């Protein structure tokens, strides 16, 4: 029904139709009405009925808690009773001086950068490798995705068993005559962040490979055929055709990777727990906010940390959307479609 | 299937590389599974060896104890309810966003799209208090409701283009047959969008099945634990009994792996659809 193009969709922040159920309107919808300006009550009712539940759920369980976090961040509050001890920006000033938070922020920064420079090239290489015709290709693609599907808890539990001092990784190193390389992978503060990167790469590289492979499938075969006719070698074809055309996919993967790295919680918390992470040098903003907010009972401060994490992610996301993804998508955050 | 690489016959280097890759990806998983068939003394003496003899007691213990099955049950209920909720609410809202024109539609889309940036981490402590005040602490609905809400953005982002792609002609034909928009939604949109619904449903199911932080806050009582919490509790309770932990861990991998291998094409398709979105 192309009847409603007249009701120009302007992105005005009000008029969310959630609560606007008009009372005595008839549910029976008469057949097509060519409507050129505005929309009728029946349509409004439909909009409210169909999108209302989703909007209410979303406002109630996503937006409201985020706003509550911002509110509690202004209080020194232990989580019992109503927050009364208003401290204004004190929590945020504390964050500026809090070396534990600075450590966590630094670790997050490292994880963001290392995720990009480790996983990106590895995933590209693997995608190029797996994009060749070979026997058992589809099986291999499934297998490479397995770590991504396994729950973080299981991955964390398994790797902490593998990596403990008496664990299998050191055992294998001994067995193949590399006993000199054995180490305390989890507790040594010089190593732990690299151990974390190893586990992260193992877990998430399959996701990047699958994305890249899908991107490669969308590149028209004619291009590489034409290149082959012109006498281009395999590597020339990859470098001049595949990789440039894969640009949008890579940029979107990088976006997801950055956001994921900023929000990293599960694996660190499971492998290192709440206390060891800070001494091993793997704490993140998310593990820190949970440690403060839940385990230490500083709800107000924990929520201020959450707000800072949120703002950092949001700013990075907006900047990235504005300057990197601009050509790839119609910025989902900056104006719908 | 479009391949942009010329076929190269049996390049041995490529095969070796691929085999090593598969080994690296699967090695840890196989270690867990095989490790469950060993005894603790075998593991202590030779952390990297094969079972000798194969020991089935660890798996038998886990499978005959009630804990594992209760947690599988809890995870199944939570994941199934989350999936139904996300898909139902998601497709309704997506239909509005895809095929109605009204003031505020752009804002509504932006609201949900921005939800992609609100991970549960940021809101977790207020969310816990909210759920507690609703009297849902320590219950599965206390996990399910927030999971539905946090699953909506992805669902809507994937479904809106999908629903928009349904040709206008079908809608016009339906209108001529005196089928209202709701009737059209019920009789045409839902059947036509089944592939999209399955994709988003699978993503929601696996997300819920694997989720950790939210259950960690909401569920405190061992009886209400979902599988991820159960794995962690088991691992710390039996921290000296490595073999048993390995058995428990590998058994808890199975449901997600089975589910994944059944729907692998859909998941991969859904991810790429989301990226192209």
Interface residues (C-beta under 8 A of the other chain):
Chain A: X1 X2 X4 X5 X6 X7 X8 X9 X10 X11 X12 X13 X14 X15 X16 X17 X28 X29 X30 X31 X32 X39 X43 X44 X46 X47 X50 X51 X53 X54 X55 X57 X58 X60 X61 X62 X63 X64 X65 X66 X68 X69 X72 X79 X126 X128 X129 X130 X131 X132 X133 X134 X140 X141 X142 X143 X144 X145 X146 X147 X149 X150 X151 X152 X153 X154 X157 X158 X159 X161 X162 X166 X167 X168 X170 X171 X172 X175 X202 X206 X207 X210 X211 X214 X215 X216 X217 X218 X219 X220 X221 X223 X224 X228 X234 X237 X241 X242 X249 X252 X253 X259 X263 X265 X266 X270 X286 X289 X290 X293 X294 X299 X302 X303 X306 X307 X309 X310 X313 X314 X317 X329 X332 X333 X334 X335 X336 X337
Chain B: X1 X2 X3 X4 X5 X6 X7 X8 X11 X14 X15 X17 X18 X21 X22 X24 X25 X26 X28 X29 X31 X32 X35 X44 X46 X47 X48 X89 X90 X92 X93 X95 X96 X97 X100 X101 X102 X103 X104 X105 X106 X107 X108 X109 X110 X111 X112 X113 X114 X115 X116 X117 X118 X119 X121 X122 X123 X124 X125 X126 X127 X128 X129 X130 X145 X146 X148 X149 X150 X152 X153 X156 X157 X168 X171 X172 X175 X176 X178 X179 X180 X181 X182 X183 X185 X206 X209 X210 X212 X213 X217 X227 X228 X229 X231 X232 X235 X242 X245 X246 X249 X252 X253 X256 X257 X260 X261 X264 X267 X268 X271 X272 X275 X277
